[in-house]
């Protein structure tokens, strides 16, 4: 249903370009810029429909961004992640905002999994080390609870 909706919405601006061309105002500045805007809108919606079609072909879920590593949940609501640390990048935030670390985990040649965690984790998660990470959500942010090394 979503794919059909995107295709219909992509066709509407194209109909506008055809209307502008038929009534002869395509060569004016207004007609040219209106046509460009309509073509951009149609292109964006058409690409969205293409990505939706590709998404349905691969069968991946909309919320998943990566599949690497093993993931499990505990009874307390914490999440367990396992894999080899490929990279830890630290981002210092503005005053009053929590600092972030972006951790990239991989497992047996699968697509790397990226985790965004609060705090500076460069020393806690050494690159090249196999780890099991326990996370919990706190205020909408991922917070590192425990790290065990394999």
Secondary structure by P-SEA (a helix, b strand, c coil): caaaaaaaaaaaaaaaaaaaaaacccccaaaaaaaaaaaaaaaaaaaaaaaaaaaaaacccccccccccbbbbccccbbbbbccccbbbbbbbcccbbbbbbbbbbcccccbbbbbbcccccccccccccbbbbbbbcccbbbbcccccc
